[in-house]
Amino acid sequence: MTKTPGEVERFKPMTKVVRDAHKAFRQVDAEKAVTEHEIVQKAFSVNRERLKAERLAREAELVKGK
């Protein structure tokens, strides 16, 4: 059935099965987002520590060279 311009589509209430399915998908998506965030945070932290170590090594070379 197609709508004509100006016609309002009737409200179709969600069934319990559909609500439960949406809830399950939201939980899976939330867990996935948290996992992805933790992976990104860990990679960022590792990279920051690597850069810090490189900077400290350069600074130690400068002090040693004087």
Secondary structure, 3 states (H helix, E strand, C coil): CCCCCCCCCCCCCCCHHHHHHHHHHHHHHHHHHHHHHHHHHHHHHHHHHHHHHHHHHHHHHHHHHC
